[in-house]
Amino acid sequence: MSIKRVFIANRGEIARRIALGARTLGIESAAIYSGEAPPAFLEGLVHRFIKVPEENPALYLNAELMVQIAQQSECDAVHPGFGFLSENARFASLVEDAGMIWVGPSACSISEMASKAEAREIAKNHKVPVVPGIERLPISEDGSHLKIVKDFAKQYGFPILLKAAMGGGGKGMRVVRSDDEVAEAITRAQSEAINAFADGTLIVERYLEYPRHVEVQIFGDSHGQVLALGDRDCSVQRRHQKIIEEAPAPGLSADTRAAMHDAAIRLAKAVNYRSAGTVEFLVDWSPEQRTKADQPFYFLEMNTRLQVEHPVTEQIFNEDLVAWQFRVANGETIKDRMHQTPIGHSIELRLYAEDTRNKFLPAPGPVHGFLPFHGPGIRWEVGIDAIDEVTPRFDPMMAKLVATGADRTQAIQRLIQTLTHTALAIPTSNIPFLLAVLHHKAFAESIPTTRFIDEHQGEITEWLDTRIARHQKTADRILQKIEQKDKPRSHHAPGLLELTRDIFQKESQLTDLEMHLPHVQQVSVPHRFRSRQAVLGRGLIFEQGHRQSFCFCQARYQGHRLTWVSLDGLPYWREEKPDDVLASGRSSAQSADISAPVPGKVVKVLVKTGDNVKERQIVAILESMKMEFEVQASRSGVVGEVLVTTGQQVQADELLARWQVTP
């Protein structure tokens, strides 16, 4: 049976990627959307769209409904992408029971690797090295499990790691550094595991202080062939989630690389693996281990799906892994047909709507304008339109930027150039943070561990503050000039097309600053956001003989007027509200009252009216995007009023409690 139409049981940039892979083989695709029209980034790629009342995680986690929609769309195959149901053995079985082709590993393979505890056992049985640990921590009402954990820590030493047996992505994970932390860490890890995976089973492991996160891309077919398509380093992480990935993993000895690939293949063959998958390892990168020919590595988990970071492998091996998933699902073999020698170096950045200065918390909101830069070796995987909205209901990743070069240095330089020339006008994103990482010597000239952000965040913040201050005056002058030209000349506000003709297609003089804007375009997404429009572009300024490029955006949004400029990749903006009050674009969560940093559900309220609270004391716990977030007091004081209760849904910046006002 040959696949003719595939249902994409996913959304965002991976839905676009699957549709592209299918199109190369002449396979049609179908996908879900809500609202007035499908996303523009899927138009022309997806052949059939299915409208639903609302997109939310519950929809994409409903296996029966996904199968039903696929059948109604006359699809003969289902591709799950990543996240949601992609590693759900029951979903794979339902698809096949309905007579459709599952584009992925067998339900049996998924099931065997679904539990980290069971996966550890299989790994040990096939001589794949694992970190010392307890596969399943028996939680008991009498608290005897606390002694088990403390005895383990006594044997192997602190710190130790608790993590969800059925988990991933840092959910249900806690590092414990003393006996006093054990009980609370177990409670929190188990709660988060239940919220994310409906299973509170925990694993206990010895925690490596200087680990690198290195993974091997494996690919198998239904004829028993399994290949290792190189490796990737994914060590730069926040909240145990990756933000930068690169291939091949730098600094590994030839012996270590070969042993790691062999271990990954053994594990894949042990579960009769087919399609794309990833075996993840921790490499001990402590000073005394990193120079060895046989650098120690330990099995972490196996992801029985396509990884978010698969493009870097595709780039250096010149292969289309999604297309190969379809070929293997059709029964083809990979034997002697896939490239085995990598060429060059590729790095991927994940672009998030998140506040890197506030614990990397999600910062959903409007995307006023998006104009990606393209150049040699640059690949974009986009999940937003030129004008869009980052919803609080899903992961806040907007796009992935991939740069490939002859070596790592060239790839880094191409990333810096692309971020500097990309316009992404959004109140809060991680682009400045990513730029600071790329410039940091500990990343550019060394090999980072998973401690990179914790160790260097202060230096990164200082670098950003210095650069932002350096360009502030120039940015203010450009913003001022654009705002002056955009003032209404009559009782009618000027249209953006008029604005474009008036400012952006001429040279402007700002006394000693000369501005040229040769690249300008007006954008809108009328089928999705009728009232929103923007002018986007790139330009050059000449100030006292110095030439510098910049990006800009002029946008209208719900009566607001946003003027946004990016210099050296760092954003500056002014927002004029309907009442003509200028705002800095910062969240009201910075006020003295206690506010929700993210939209979500109140899991626990830890204070009551009249309580004396110290600065940084945890006052509430929120659950958002299946992660738990601690809300801390910004100052010491007395709680005057608690405004929420356990189980209540709250929006970002919504007040949780007020301080008592002293007369």
RACORKA-V628573 format. One record per helix or strand of 3 or more residues. SS is the DSSP state (2 for helix, 1 for strand). FROM is the first residue (numbers start at 1). LEN is the number of residues. If there is no record, write none. Layout:
# RACORKA-V628573
ss=SS from=FROM len=LEN
ss=SS from=FROM len=LEN
This chain:
# RACORKA-V628573
ss=1 from=5 len=4
ss=2 from=12 len=13
ss=1 from=28 len=6
ss=2 from=40 len=3
ss=1 from=48 len=4
ss=2 from=57 len=4
ss=2 from=63 len=10
ss=1 from=77 len=3
ss=2 from=89 len=9
ss=2 from=107 len=8
ss=2 from=116 len=10
ss=2 from=144 len=13
ss=1 from=160 len=5
ss=1 from=174 len=3
ss=2 from=179 len=19
ss=1 from=202 len=5
ss=1 from=211 len=10
ss=1 from=226 len=13
ss=1 from=241 len=7
ss=2 from=254 len=17
ss=1 from=275 len=10
ss=1 from=297 len=7
ss=2 from=310 len=8
ss=2 from=321 len=9
ss=1 from=345 len=8
ss=1 from=365 len=7
ss=1 from=378 len=5
ss=1 from=388 len=3
ss=1 from=397 len=9
ss=2 from=408 len=13
ss=1 from=423 len=4
ss=2 from=431 len=9
ss=2 from=441 len=4
ss=2 from=452 len=34
ss=2 from=496 len=9
ss=1 from=508 len=3
ss=1 from=513 len=13
ss=1 from=529 len=15
ss=1 from=546 len=12
ss=1 from=560 len=8
ss=1 from=570 len=7
ss=2 from=588 len=3
ss=1 from=600 len=6
ss=1 from=618 len=7
ss=1 from=627 len=6
ss=1 from=637 len=6
ss=1 from=655 len=5
